[in-house]
Amino acid sequence: MVGVRALIVDGDSMSPTIRRGETVLVEDRAPRRGEVALIERPDGLLVHRILDSVGPWVVHAGDASAAAGIAGIGEVAGRIPLPARRDVPALRHARLLGMFLRAAAVLHRIGIRPAGPLRAAAARLKNLLRWPAP
C-alpha cells in the first residue's frame, strides 16, 4: 500500500486545477511527466506539475504560471493524484529549460567548456543546479 498524507494548499500557482485552501492527498510515489507533485524546497513546499525530467532534475511549474522552475529529483516528495495535463502556460518555457539542461549535461560529460556569451549562462546554471548534481 502506498503511503498517503493530506496537505492544505496555500497558494494560487495551480489555479484553477487546485485552489487555495483545498486539501490534496499526496502519495508516496514518484510523479510522471504531466502529473502533479509535492516539491520540498528550502524556502517551502510547492505543489506543481512535472513538465520534464532530465537526469537528476525535474522541470516544474504551476498550472497558472508562465515560467517554469528546476528542482532536484530528491526534492520531489510525492505525487498528487490528479489528471495529467500538457497544456499549461509554462510548457514552452519548460521545453527550453529541458533542452538547455540536456545540452549542459552533454557538454559537461564530454568536458567541453562553454565560451563567449554562453559562459555566463552556463556559470549561472551551474550555480543554480549546484553542478555536479547530487
Secondary structure, DSSP 8 states (H G I E B T S, - for coil): ---EEEEE---STTTTTS-TT-EEEEESS---TTSEEEEEETTEEEEEEEEEEETTEEEEE-TT-SS-EEEEGGGEEEEE-----S--TTHHHHHHHHHHHHHHHHHHHHT----THHHHHHHHHHHHHTSS--
